[in-house]
Amino acid sequence: MQIANEKIITKRKTLSIIYSPPLSEIVEQTNIHSDNTYAEQLLKTLGMLNGEGGTEDAGIDVVKNYWTSLGINLDGLYMTDGCGLSRSNGITTLIQATILQKISQQKWYSYFLKSLPVAGKSGSMSSLCKGTLAEDNLQAKTGYINRARGYAGYVKTKSGKLLCFSLLANNYTCTPAEMKKRLERILVAMAEIQ
């Protein structure tokens, strides 16, 4: 667009350059603080850089193609957004645990692990598993919406084995606080495996 009789200046002057933090720091911020806006933008950025545009659908295609390329069967994955808040989303615990297992074999695993809240210490896991073998050991991403709660991550057992796990509870009839306590008991029990 040009305004009549206005001179267009073609020479530009850079006023400032701002560099993004490394992706590892963005993912850490996203996971530790459960920042849904960051999650959505990461998905759209994947679509823009590797897909057919900066849309959710393009980002979802990139995500699905990546996991499929690593041999993961995605039957049972229904993804409609990047943060998991849509009621149209769905995933099996098998898919989540298999993805976590594949992540543990990648060269960038340590960066991902650092991004997960630590039981009894940080993020959405800070109040859980205090005074147990899971405290400062189990790391997991949490998820909660009405009548659905989940934990997916890693824990080192008492015998020294690394477990990848996914716990999902849907349409439970107890209170959310009671379901949280029940799932916490399972998290602690995993850490205590001999």
Backbone as JSON Lines, residues from 0, in Angstrom:
{"i":0,"aa":"M","n":[0.84,-1.17,0.0],"ca":[0.0,0.0,0.0],"c":[0.89,1.24,0.0]}
{"i":1,"aa":"Q","n":[0.48,2.24,-0.76],"ca":[1.25,3.48,-0.82],"c":[0.29,4.65,-0.65]}
{"i":2,"aa":"I","n":[0.73,5.59,0.16],"ca":[-0.07,6.8,0.35],"c":[0.32,7.77,-0.76]}
{"i":3,"aa":"A","n":[-0.68,8.38,-1.36],"ca":[-0.44,9.29,-2.48],"c":[0.55,10.38,-2.1]}
{"i":4,"aa":"N","n":[1.47,10.61,-3.01],"ca":[2.47,11.66,-2.89],"c":[3.47,11.45,-1.75]}
{"i":5,"aa":"E","n":[3.52,10.25,-1.18],"ca":[4.49,9.94,-0.13],"c":[5.69,9.25,-0.75]}
{"i":6,"aa":"K","n":[6.86,9.63,-0.31],"ca":[8.09,9.03,-0.8],"c":[8.35,7.74,0.0]}
{"i":7,"aa":"I","n":[8.59,6.65,-0.71],"ca":[8.88,5.38,-0.05],"c":[10.38,5.26,0.11]}
{"i":8,"aa":"I","n":[10.8,5.03,1.34],"ca":[12.22,4.87,1.63],"c":[12.54,3.38,1.56]}
{"i":9,"aa":"T","n":[13.41,3.02,0.64],"ca":[13.75,1.61,0.46],"c":[14.93,1.19,1.33]}
{"i":10,"aa":"K","n":[15.71,2.12,1.77],"ca":[16.84,1.79,2.63],"c":[16.33,1.67,4.06]}
{"i":11,"aa":"R","n":[16.66,0.56,4.7],"ca":[16.19,0.3,6.06],"c":[17.35,0.35,7.05]}
{"i":12,"aa":"K","n":[17.03,0.66,8.29],"ca":[18.02,0.69,9.35],"c":[17.55,-0.25,10.46]}
{"i":13,"aa":"T","n":[18.41,-1.16,10.87],"ca":[18.08,-2.08,11.96],"c":[18.11,-1.31,13.26]}
{"i":14,"aa":"L","n":[17.0,-1.36,13.98],"ca":[16.91,-0.68,15.27],"c":[17.36,-1.57,16.41]}
{"i":15,"aa":"S","n":[17.04,-2.85,16.3],"ca":[17.38,-3.75,17.39],"c":[17.29,-5.2,16.89]}
{"i":16,"aa":"I","n":[18.07,-6.06,17.51],"ca":[17.99,-7.49,17.24],"c":[17.77,-8.18,18.57]}
{"i":17,"aa":"I","n":[16.76,-9.02,18.64],"ca":[16.46,-9.77,19.86],"c":[16.54,-11.26,19.52]}
{"i":18,"aa":"Y","n":[17.39,-11.97,20.24],"ca":[17.56,-13.39,20.0],"c":[16.66,-14.2,20.94]}
{"i":19,"aa":"S","n":[16.1,-15.22,20.4],"ca":[15.26,-16.13,21.18],"c":[16.13,-16.95,22.13]}
{"i":20,"aa":"P","n":[15.58,-17.3,23.28],"ca":[16.31,-18.27,24.11],"c":[16.41,-19.59,23.35]}
{"i":21,"aa":"P","n":[17.32,-20.48,23.72],"ca":[17.39,-21.78,23.05],"c":[16.09,-22.55,23.24]}
{"i":22,"aa":"L","n":[15.8,-23.43,22.29],"ca":[14.58,-24.23,22.35],"c":[14.48,-25.0,23.66]}
{"i":23,"aa":"S","n":[15.6,-25.5,24.17],"ca":[15.57,-26.25,25.43],"c":[15.0,-25.41,26.57]}
{"i":24,"aa":"E","n":[15.31,-24.12,26.61],"ca":[14.79,-23.24,27.66],"c":[13.31,-22.96,27.46]}
{"i":25,"aa":"I","n":[12.89,-22.85,26.21],"ca":[11.47,-22.63,25.92],"c":[10.65,-23.85,26.33]}
{"i":26,"aa":"V","n":[11.15,-25.04,26.01],"ca":[10.45,-26.28,26.39],"c":[10.41,-26.4,27.91]}
{"i":27,"aa":"E","n":[11.5,-26.07,28.57],"ca":[11.53,-26.14,30.04],"c":[10.49,-25.2,30.64]}
{"i":28,"aa":"Q","n":[10.44,-23.98,30.15],"ca":[9.45,-23.0,30.61],"c":[8.03,-23.52,30.37]}
{"i":29,"aa":"T","n":[7.82,-24.12,29.21],"ca":[6.51,-24.65,28.84],"c":[6.09,-25.76,29.79]}
{"i":30,"aa":"N","n":[6.97,-26.72,30.03],"ca":[6.6,-27.89,30.84],"c":[6.57,-27.62,32.34]}
{"i":31,"aa":"I","n":[7.55,-26.92,32.85],"ca":[7.59,-26.65,34.3],"c":[6.37,-25.83,34.73]}
{"i":32,"aa":"H","n":[6.01,-24.84,33.93],"ca":[4.93,-23.94,34.3],"c":[3.6,-24.27,33.61]}
{"i":33,"aa":"S","n":[3.56,-25.38,32.88],"ca":[2.35,-25.76,32.13],"c":[1.81,-24.58,31.35]}
{"i":34,"aa":"D","n":[2.66,-23.94,30.58],"ca":[2.29,-22.75,29.83],"c":[1.62,-23.15,28.51]}
{"i":35,"aa":"N","n":[0.3,-23.08,28.5],"ca":[-0.47,-23.52,27.33],"c":[-0.24,-22.65,26.11]}
{"i":36,"aa":"T","n":[0.03,-21.37,26.32],"ca":[0.3,-20.47,25.2],"c":[1.6,-20.88,24.51]}
{"i":37,"aa":"Y","n":[2.62,-21.17,25.29],"ca":[3.88,-21.64,24.7],"c":[3.67,-22.94,23.94]}
{"i":38,"aa":"A","n":[2.91,-23.86,24.53],"ca":[2.67,-25.15,23.87],"c":[1.99,-24.95,22.52]}
{"i":39,"aa":"E","n":[1.02,-24.07,22.48],"ca":[0.31,-23.81,21.22],"c":[1.26,-23.19,20.18]}
{"i":40,"aa":"Q","n":[2.09,-22.26,20.63],"ca":[3.01,-21.61,19.7],"c":[4.09,-22.56,19.19]}
{"i":41,"aa":"L","n":[4.55,-23.46,20.06],"ca":[5.52,-24.46,19.61],"c":[4.92,-25.34,18.52]}
{"i":42,"aa":"L","n":[3.67,-25.75,18.7],"ca":[3.01,-26.59,17.69],"c":[2.89,-25.84,16.37]}
{"i":43,"aa":"K","n":[2.46,-24.6,16.42],"ca":[2.3,-23.81,15.19],"c":[3.65,-23.51,14.53]}
{"i":44,"aa":"T","n":[4.68,-23.32,15.34],"ca":[6.03,-23.1,14.79],"c":[6.51,-24.34,14.06]}
{"i":45,"aa":"L","n":[6.26,-25.53,14.64],"ca":[6.6,-26.77,13.93],"c":[5.91,-26.82,12.58]}
{"i":46,"aa":"G","n":[4.64,-26.45,12.56],"ca":[3.9,-26.44,11.3],"c":[4.47,-25.46,10.3]}
{"i":47,"aa":"M","n":[4.91,-24.31,10.8],"ca":[5.47,-23.28,9.91],"c":[6.83,-23.72,9.36]}
{"i":48,"aa":"L","n":[7.68,-24.28,10.22],"ca":[9.04,-24.62,9.8],"c":[9.13,-25.92,9.01]}
{"i":49,"aa":"N","n":[8.29,-26.88,9.34],"ca":[8.42,-28.21,8.74],"c":[7.16,-28.71,8.04]}
{"i":50,"aa":"G","n":[6.14,-27.91,8.03],"ca":[4.87,-28.37,7.47],"c":[4.34,-27.49,6.38]}
{"i":51,"aa":"E","n":[3.05,-27.37,6.39],"ca":[2.35,-26.62,5.33],"c":[1.85,-25.27,5.81]}
{"i":52,"aa":"G","n":[2.46,-24.72,6.81],"ca":[2.06,-23.4,7.31],"c":[1.99,-23.4,8.82]}
{"i":53,"aa":"G","n":[1.86,-22.23,9.39],"ca":[1.87,-22.08,10.83],"c":[0.52,-22.31,11.48]}
{"i":54,"aa":"T","n":[-0.1,-23.44,11.19],"ca":[-1.4,-23.77,11.76],"c":[-1.3,-24.96,12.7]}
{"i":55,"aa":"E","n":[-2.34,-25.13,13.51],"ca":[-2.37,-26.31,14.39],"c":[-2.35,-27.59,13.57]}
{"i":56,"aa":"D","n":[-3.14,-27.64,12.5],"ca":[-3.21,-28.85,11.68],"c":[-1.84,-29.2,11.08]}
{"i":57,"aa":"A","n":[-1.12,-28.19,10.61],"ca":[0.21,-28.44,10.04],"c":[1.16,-28.93,11.12]}
{"i":58,"aa":"G","n":[1.09,-28.33,12.31],"ca":[1.94,-28.76,13.42],"c":[1.61,-30.18,13.86]}
{"i":59,"aa":"I","n":[0.35,-30.51,13.91],"ca":[-0.07,-31.86,14.3],"c":[0.46,-32.88,13.3]}
{"i":60,"aa":"D","n":[0.4,-32.55,12.02],"ca":[0.96,-33.46,11.0],"c":[2.45,-33.69,11.23]}
{"i":61,"aa":"V","n":[3.18,-32.64,11.56],"ca":[4.62,-32.77,11.82],"c":[4.86,-33.69,13.01]}
{"i":62,"aa":"V","n":[4.12,-33.48,14.08],"ca":[4.26,-34.29,15.3],"c":[3.97,-35.76,14.99]}
{"i":63,"aa":"K","n":[2.86,-36.01,14.32],"ca":[2.49,-37.4,14.01],"c":[3.51,-38.05,13.08]}
{"i":64,"aa":"N","n":[3.96,-37.32,12.09],"ca":[4.95,-37.88,11.17],"c":[6.26,-38.21,11.88]}
{"i":65,"aa":"Y","n":[6.66,-37.37,12.84],"ca":[7.9,-37.62,13.58],"c":[7.79,-38.91,14.38]}
{"i":66,"aa":"W","n":[6.74,-39.06,15.17],"ca":[6.61,-40.25,16.0],"c":[6.42,-41.51,15.16]}
{"i":67,"aa":"T","n":[5.7,-41.38,14.06],"ca":[5.54,-42.52,13.16],"c":[6.89,-42.93,12.58]}
{"i":68,"aa":"S","n":[7.74,-41.95,12.27],"ca":[9.07,-42.26,11.71],"c":[9.94,-43.02,12.7]}
{"i":69,"aa":"L","n":[9.63,-42.9,13.99],"ca":[10.37,-43.64,15.02],"c":[9.7,-44.98,15.35]}
{"i":70,"aa":"G","n":[8.7,-45.34,14.55],"ca":[8.08,-46.65,14.7],"c":[6.95,-46.73,15.7]}
{"i":71,"aa":"I","n":[6.4,-45.61,16.11],"ca":[5.31,-45.63,17.09],"c":[3.97,-45.72,16.37]}
{"i":72,"aa":"N","n":[3.16,-46.68,16.79],"ca":[1.8,-46.83,16.26],"c":[0.92,-45.8,16.97]}
{"i":73,"aa":"L","n":[0.34,-44.89,16.22],"ca":[-0.43,-43.8,16.8],"c":[-1.94,-44.06,16.79]}
{"i":74,"aa":"D","n":[-2.35,-45.31,16.56],"ca":[-3.77,-45.63,16.67],"c":[-4.19,-45.36,18.11]}
{"i":75,"aa":"G","n":[-5.12,-44.47,18.3],"ca":[-5.53,-44.1,19.65],"c":[-5.07,-42.7,20.04]}
{"i":76,"aa":"L","n":[-4.4,-41.99,19.11],"ca":[-4.01,-40.61,19.34],"c":[-4.97,-39.7,18.59]}
{"i":77,"aa":"Y","n":[-5.6,-38.83,19.31],"ca":[-6.49,-37.83,18.73],"c":[-6.01,-36.48,19.22]}
{"i":78,"aa":"M","n":[-5.41,-35.73,18.32],"ca":[-4.75,-34.47,18.7],"c":[-5.39,-33.32,17.94]}
{"i":79,"aa":"T","n":[-5.9,-32.33,18.69],"ca":[-6.51,-31.18,18.02],"c":[-5.88,-29.85,18.45]}
{"i":80,"aa":"D","n":[-4.99,-29.89,19.45],"ca":[-4.29,-28.67,19.84],"c":[-2.92,-29.03,20.4]}
{"i":81,"aa":"G","n":[-2.17,-28.01,20.79],"ca":[-0.82,-28.24,21.28],"c":[-0.71,-28.36,22.79]}
{"i":82,"aa":"C","n":[-1.73,-27.9,23.51],"ca":[-1.63,-27.86,24.97],"c":[-2.44,-28.94,25.66]}
{"i":83,"aa":"G","n":[-3.34,-29.6,24.95],"ca":[-4.11,-30.68,25.54],"c":[-5.39,-30.26,26.22]}
{"i":84,"aa":"L","n":[-5.82,-29.03,26.06],"ca":[-7.04,-28.57,26.73],"c":[-8.32,-28.93,25.98]}
{"i":85,"aa":"S","n":[-8.21,-29.23,24.71],"ca":[-9.42,-29.55,23.95],"c":[-10.0,-30.88,24.4]}
{"i":86,"aa":"R","n":[-11.31,-30.92,24.55],"ca":[-12.01,-32.17,24.88],"c":[-11.95,-33.16,23.72]}
{"i":87,"aa":"S","n":[-11.53,-32.71,22.56],"ca":[-11.41,-33.61,21.4],"c":[-10.11,-34.4,21.42]}
{"i":88,"aa":"N","n":[-9.18,-34.02,22.29],"ca":[-7.91,-34.74,22.4],"c":[-8.13,-36.1,23.06]}
{"i":89,"aa":"G","n":[-7.31,-37.04,22.68],"ca":[-7.32,-38.34,23.33],"c":[-6.02,-39.06,23.03]}
{"i":90,"aa":"I","n":[-5.54,-39.84,24.0],"ca":[-4.31,-40.6,23.82],"c":[-4.36,-41.79,24.76]}
{"i":91,"aa":"T","n":[-3.75,-42.89,24.35],"ca":[-3.67,-44.05,25.23],"c":[-2.41,-43.95,26.08]}
{"i":92,"aa":"T","n":[-2.43,-44.65,27.21],"ca":[-1.24,-44.68,28.06],"c":[-0.11,-45.41,27.35]}
{"i":93,"aa":"L","n":[-0.44,-46.38,26.5],"ca":[0.59,-47.09,25.75],"c":[1.35,-46.14,24.82]}
{"i":94,"aa":"I","n":[0.63,-45.29,24.12],"ca":[1.29,-44.34,23.22],"c":[2.18,-43.39,24.03]}
{"i":95,"aa":"Q","n":[1.66,-42.86,25.13],"ca":[2.46,-41.93,25.94],"c":[3.73,-42.61,26.46]}
{"i":96,"aa":"A","n":[3.59,-43.8,27.02],"ca":[4.75,-44.49,27.58],"c":[5.75,-44.86,26.49]}
{"i":97,"aa":"T","n":[5.26,-45.24,25.31],"ca":[6.15,-45.58,24.2],"c":[6.91,-44.35,23.72]}
{"i":98,"aa":"I","n":[6.22,-43.22,23.64],"ca":[6.88,-41.96,23.26],"c":[7.97,-41.61,24.28]}
{"i":99,"aa":"L","n":[7.66,-41.74,25.57],"ca":[8.65,-41.46,26.61],"c":[9.85,-42.4,26.51]}
{"i":100,"aa":"Q","n":[9.59,-43.64,26.18],"ca":[10.7,-44.6,26.01],"c":[11.58,-44.17,24.84]}
{"i":101,"aa":"K","n":[10.97,-43.79,23.72],"ca":[11.74,-43.33,22.55],"c":[12.53,-42.07,22.89]}
{"i":102,"aa":"I","n":[11.92,-41.17,23.65],"ca":[12.62,-39.94,24.04],"c":[13.87,-40.28,24.84]}
{"i":103,"aa":"S","n":[13.78,-41.27,25.73],"ca":[14.92,-41.63,26.58],"c":[16.1,-42.16,25.77]}
{"i":104,"aa":"Q","n":[15.88,-42.49,24.5],"ca":[16.93,-43.0,23.63],"c":[17.51,-41.93,22.7]}
{"i":105,"aa":"Q","n":[16.98,-40.7,22.79],"ca":[17.42,-39.62,21.91],"c":[18.56,-38.83,22.54]}
{"i":106,"aa":"K","n":[19.37,-38.21,21.7],"ca":[20.51,-37.44,22.2],"c":[20.06,-36.21,22.99]}
{"i":107,"aa":"W","n":[18.83,-35.78,22.79],"ca":[18.32,-34.6,23.48],"c":[17.5,-34.96,24.74]}
{"i":108,"aa":"Y","n":[17.56,-36.21,25.16],"ca":[16.8,-36.69,26.33],"c":[17.07,-35.85,27.57]}
{"i":109,"aa":"S","n":[18.32,-35.53,27.85],"ca":[18.65,-34.8,29.09],"c":[17.97,-33.43,29.12]}
{"i":110,"aa":"Y","n":[17.83,-32.78,27.95],"ca":[17.15,-31.48,27.9],"c":[15.67,-31.65,28.2]}
{"i":111,"aa":"F","n":[15.07,-32.7,27.63],"ca":[13.65,-32.96,27.87],"c":[13.42,-33.29,29.34]}
{"i":112,"aa":"L","n":[14.26,-34.16,29.89],"ca":[14.11,-34.55,31.3],"c":[14.18,-33.33,32.21]}
{"i":113,"aa":"K","n":[15.09,-32.43,31.92],"ca":[15.24,-31.21,32.71],"c":[13.98,-30.34,32.66]}
{"i":114,"aa":"S","n":[13.19,-30.5,31.62],"ca":[11.98,-29.69,31.46],"c":[10.79,-30.22,32.27]}
{"i":115,"aa":"L","n":[10.91,-31.42,32.82],"ca":[9.79,-32.01,33.54],"c":[9.81,-31.63,35.01]}
{"i":116,"aa":"P","n":[8.64,-31.29,35.57],"ca":[8.57,-31.0,37.0],"c":[9.05,-32.19,37.84]}
{"i":117,"aa":"V","n":[9.7,-31.89,38.96],"ca":[10.27,-32.91,39.85],"c":[9.37,-33.07,41.06]}
{"i":118,"aa":"A","n":[9.05,-34.32,41.4],"ca":[8.17,-34.61,42.53],"c":[8.71,-34.0,43.81]}
{"i":119,"aa":"G","n":[7.83,-33.27,44.49],"ca":[8.2,-32.64,45.76],"c":[9.05,-31.4,45.63]}
{"i":120,"aa":"K","n":[9.37,-30.98,44.4],"ca":[10.33,-29.87,44.22],"c":[9.85,-28.75,43.31]}
{"i":121,"aa":"S","n":[9.28,-29.08,42.14],"ca":[9.03,-28.01,41.17],"c":[7.72,-28.18,40.4]}
{"i":122,"aa":"G","n":[7.28,-27.04,39.88],"ca":[6.11,-27.03,39.01],"c":[4.89,-27.7,39.61]}
{"i":123,"aa":"S","n":[4.12,-28.34,38.76],"ca":[2.87,-28.97,39.18],"c":[3.09,-30.23,40.0]}
{"i":124,"aa":"M","n":[4.34,-30.66,40.16],"ca":[4.67,-31.83,40.98],"c":[5.2,-31.42,42.37]}
{"i":125,"aa":"S","n":[5.28,-30.13,42.67],"ca":[5.95,-29.67,43.88],"c":[5.29,-30.13,45.17]}
{"i":126,"aa":"S","n":[4.0,-30.38,45.17],"ca":[3.32,-30.79,46.4],"c":[3.17,-32.31,46.51]}
{"i":127,"aa":"L","n":[3.63,-33.04,45.52],"ca":[3.41,-34.49,45.49],"c":[4.63,-35.28,45.99]}
{"i":128,"aa":"C","n":[4.36,-36.43,46.59],"ca":[5.35,-37.45,46.94],"c":[6.38,-37.0,47.96]}
{"i":129,"aa":"K","n":[6.07,-35.98,48.73],"ca":[7.04,-35.49,49.73],"c":[7.31,-36.57,50.77]}
{"i":130,"aa":"G","n":[8.59,-36.72,51.14],"ca":[8.99,-37.68,52.16],"c":[8.97,-39.13,51.7]}
{"i":131,"aa":"T","n":[8.98,-39.34,50.38],"ca":[8.96,-40.71,49.83],"c":[10.16,-40.9,48.91]}
{"i":132,"aa":"L","n":[10.32,-42.12,48.41],"ca":[11.39,-42.39,47.44],"c":[11.17,-41.69,46.1]}
{"i":133,"aa":"A","n":[9.94,-41.26,45.85],"ca":[9.66,-40.55,44.61],"c":[10.09,-39.08,44.66]}
{"i":134,"aa":"E","n":[10.17,-38.52,45.86],"ca":[10.57,-37.12,45.99],"c":[11.96,-36.91,45.42]}
{"i":135,"aa":"D","n":[12.1,-35.88,44.6],"ca":[13.36,-35.51,43.96],"c":[13.91,-36.62,43.06]}
{"i":136,"aa":"N","n":[13.04,-37.53,42.64],"ca":[13.43,-38.67,41.82],"c":[12.49,-38.77,40.62]}
{"i":137,"aa":"L","n":[11.21,-38.78,40.89],"ca":[10.21,-38.91,39.83],"c":[10.03,-37.56,39.13]}
{"i":138,"aa":"Q","n":[10.02,-37.59,37.79],"ca":[9.78,-36.38,37.02],"c":[8.65,-36.66,36.05]}
{"i":139,"aa":"A","n":[7.66,-35.75,36.02],"ca":[6.49,-36.01,35.18],"c":[5.81,-34.72,34.75]}
{"i":140,"aa":"K","n":[5.2,-34.8,33.59],"ca":[4.3,-33.75,33.13],"c":[2.92,-34.12,33.63]}
{"i":141,"aa":"T","n":[2.25,-33.16,34.21],"ca":[0.91,-33.39,34.72],"c":[-0.12,-32.81,33.76]}
{"i":142,"aa":"G","n":[-1.32,-33.31,33.87],"ca":[-2.41,-32.76,33.09],"c":[-3.7,-32.88,33.88]}
{"i":143,"aa":"Y","n":[-4.51,-31.83,33.81],"ca":[-5.78,-31.87,34.52],"c":[-6.8,-31.01,33.8]}
{"i":144,"aa":"I","n":[-7.94,-31.59,33.52],"ca":[-9.14,-30.86,33.15],"c":[-10.29,-31.56,33.86]}
{"i":145,"aa":"N","n":[-11.45,-30.99,33.83],"ca":[-12.6,-31.56,34.53],"c":[-12.75,-33.06,34.3]}
{"i":146,"aa":"R","n":[-12.74,-33.84,35.38],"ca":[-12.92,-35.29,35.35],"c":[-11.84,-36.04,34.58]}
{"i":147,"aa":"A","n":[-10.67,-35.45,34.43],"ca":[-9.54,-36.14,33.8],"c":[-8.25,-35.63,34.42]}
{"i":148,"aa":"R","n":[-7.39,-36.57,34.82],"ca":[-6.11,-36.22,35.43],"c":[-5.07,-37.22,34.95]}
{"i":149,"aa":"G","n":[-3.86,-36.71,34.71],"ca":[-2.83,-37.62,34.24],"c":[-1.42,-37.2,34.64]}
{"i":150,"aa":"Y","n":[-0.54,-38.2,34.66],"ca":[0.88,-38.0,34.92],"c":[1.64,-38.88,33.93]}
{"i":151,"aa":"A","n":[2.65,-38.33,33.31],"ca":[3.48,-39.1,32.39],"c":[4.93,-38.65,32.55]}
{"i":152,"aa":"G","n":[5.83,-39.62,32.73],"ca":[7.22,-39.24,32.91],"c":[8.12,-40.42,33.24]}
{"i":153,"aa":"Y","n":[9.07,-40.16,34.13],"ca":[10.11,-41.13,34.45],"c":[10.32,-41.2,35.96]}
{"i":154,"aa":"V","n":[10.69,-42.39,36.43],"ca":[11.06,-42.56,37.82],"c":[12.11,-43.67,37.9]}
{"i":155,"aa":"K","n":[13.07,-43.47,38.77],"ca":[14.06,-44.51,39.02],"c":[13.57,-45.33,40.21]}
{"i":156,"aa":"T","n":[13.47,-46.64,40.02],"ca":[12.97,-47.51,41.07],"c":[14.02,-47.72,42.14]}
{"i":157,"aa":"K","n":[13.6,-48.29,43.26],"ca":[14.5,-48.61,44.37],"c":[15.63,-49.51,43.91]}
{"i":158,"aa":"S","n":[15.34,-50.37,42.92],"ca":[16.36,-51.3,42.4],"c":[17.24,-50.64,41.34]}
{"i":159,"aa":"G","n":[16.97,-49.36,41.0],"ca":[17.83,-48.63,40.07],"c":[17.4,-48.63,38.62]}
{"i":160,"aa":"K","n":[16.23,-49.22,38.33],"ca":[15.75,-49.22,36.94],"c":[14.99,-47.94,36.63]}
{"i":161,"aa":"L","n":[15.16,-47.44,35.4],"ca":[14.41,-46.28,34.95],"c":[13.1,-46.74,34.34]}
{"i":162,"aa":"L","n":[11.99,-46.27,34.87],"ca":[10.67,-46.59,34.32],"c":[10.11,-45.4,33.57]}
{"i":163,"aa":"C","n":[9.54,-45.66,32.41],"ca":[8.72,-44.68,31.7],"c":[7.28,-45.03,32.07]}
{"i":164,"aa":"F","n":[6.49,-44.05,32.41],"ca":[5.12,-44.38,32.83],"c":[4.11,-43.35,32.32]}
{"i":165,"aa":"S","n":[2.88,-43.79,32.26],"ca":[1.75,-42.92,31.94],"c":[0.56,-43.38,32.77]}
{"i":166,"aa":"L","n":[0.01,-42.48,33.56],"ca":[-1.19,-42.75,34.34],"c":[-2.26,-41.77,33.9]}
{"i":167,"aa":"L","n":[-3.4,-42.28,33.48],"ca":[-4.52,-41.43,33.09],"c":[-5.78,-41.91,33.8]}
{"i":168,"aa":"A","n":[-6.52,-40.99,34.38],"ca":[-7.8,-41.3,35.0],"c":[-8.86,-40.4,34.38]}
{"i":169,"aa":"N","n":[-9.92,-41.03,33.86],"ca":[-10.98,-40.28,33.18],"c":[-12.34,-40.59,33.8]}
{"i":170,"aa":"N","n":[-13.21,-39.59,33.85],"ca":[-14.59,-39.77,34.29],"c":[-14.7,-40.47,35.64]}
{"i":171,"aa":"Y","n":[-13.81,-40.14,36.57],"ca":[-13.85,-40.75,37.89],"c":[-15.0,-40.16,38.7]}
{"i":172,"aa":"T","n":[-15.45,-40.92,39.69],"ca":[-16.62,-40.5,40.47],"c":[-16.25,-39.88,41.81]}
{"i":173,"aa":"C","n":[-14.97,-39.95,42.2],"ca":[-14.54,-39.3,43.44],"c":[-14.2,-37.84,43.15]}
{"i":174,"aa":"T","n":[-13.78,-37.12,44.16],"ca":[-13.4,-35.72,43.97],"c":[-12.04,-35.64,43.26]}
{"i":175,"aa":"P","n":[-11.74,-34.54,42.6],"ca":[-10.41,-34.39,41.99],"c":[-9.28,-34.54,43.01]}
{"i":176,"aa":"A","n":[-9.47,-34.03,44.2],"ca":[-8.43,-34.14,45.24],"c":[-8.2,-35.6,45.63]}
{"i":177,"aa":"E","n":[-9.28,-36.39,45.73],"ca":[-9.14,-37.8,46.06],"c":[-8.44,-38.56,44.94]}
{"i":178,"aa":"M","n":[-8.78,-38.26,43.69],"ca":[-8.12,-38.93,42.57],"c":[-6.63,-38.58,42.55]}
{"i":179,"aa":"K","n":[-6.31,-37.34,42.85],"ca":[-4.9,-36.93,42.91],"c":[-4.16,-37.77,43.96]}
{"i":180,"aa":"K","n":[-4.77,-37.98,45.13],"ca":[-4.15,-38.79,46.19],"c":[-3.99,-40.24,45.75]}
{"i":181,"aa":"R","n":[-4.97,-40.78,45.07],"ca":[-4.89,-42.17,44.61],"c":[-3.77,-42.34,43.6]}
{"i":182,"aa":"L","n":[-3.67,-41.42,42.66],"ca":[-2.61,-41.5,41.66],"c":[-1.24,-41.27,42.3]}
{"i":183,"aa":"E","n":[-1.18,-40.41,43.31],"ca":[0.09,-40.18,44.02],"c":[0.58,-41.47,44.67]}
{"i":184,"aa":"R","n":[-0.34,-42.27,45.22],"ca":[0.05,-43.54,45.83],"c":[0.68,-44.48,44.79]}
{"i":185,"aa":"I","n":[0.16,-44.44,43.57],"ca":[0.74,-45.26,42.49],"c":[2.13,-44.75,42.11]}
{"i":186,"aa":"L","n":[2.29,-43.43,42.05],"ca":[3.59,-42.84,41.73],"c":[4.64,-43.27,42.76]}
{"i":187,"aa":"V","n":[4.27,-43.2,44.02],"ca":[5.2,-43.6,45.1],"c":[5.51,-45.09,44.99]}
{"i":188,"aa":"A","n":[4.49,-45.91,44.72],"ca":[4.68,-47.36,44.62],"c":[5.65,-47.7,43.5]}
{"i":189,"aa":"M","n":[5.62,-46.95,42.4],"ca":[6.57,-47.21,41.3],"c":[8.0,-46.97,41.75]}
{"i":190,"aa":"A","n":[8.21,-45.92,42.52],"ca":[9.56,-45.62,43.02],"c":[10.06,-46.69,43.97]}
{"i":191,"aa":"E","n":[9.15,-47.38,44.64],"ca":[9.53,-48.38,45.64],"c":[9.72,-49.79,45.06]}
{"i":192,"aa":"I","n":[9.55,-49.94,43.76],"ca":[9.72,-51.27,43.14],"c":[11.16,-51.74,43.34]}
{"i":193,"aa":"Q","n":[11.29,-52.98,43.81],"ca":[12.62,-53.58,44.03],"c":[13.2,-54.1,42.73]}
